[in-house]
Amino acid sequence: MRLVIAAIVTLLLGPALDRAQADPYRWCANYGGGFDDGGFQNCYFMTLEQCQAAVSGVGGYCSPNQFYDGRPVTTPEDLKPRQRRRAR
């Protein structure tokens, strides 16, 4: 019985604890048309110039990321405390 109650609580509270995150990248590169005709989209560009360089020569276009949230991009390395090296 405890196992059943624990499973129900986990199912009900699990989605509340896991928040969806919006995308911090502003631009998307669209290659080969749209998704309906086999196109591909890459939304990992912070500037329009980066996106334009990626599609240059291979065909495609850049568009604003619909899921952009305006927050700065952070990596796991940004979250680690930095250690100073001692001068020898």
Secondary structure, DSSP 8 states (H G I E B T S, - for coil): -HHHHHHHHHHHHHHHHS----B---EEEEESS-TTTT-EEEEEESSHHHHHHHHTTT--EEEE-TTB-------HHHHS--------
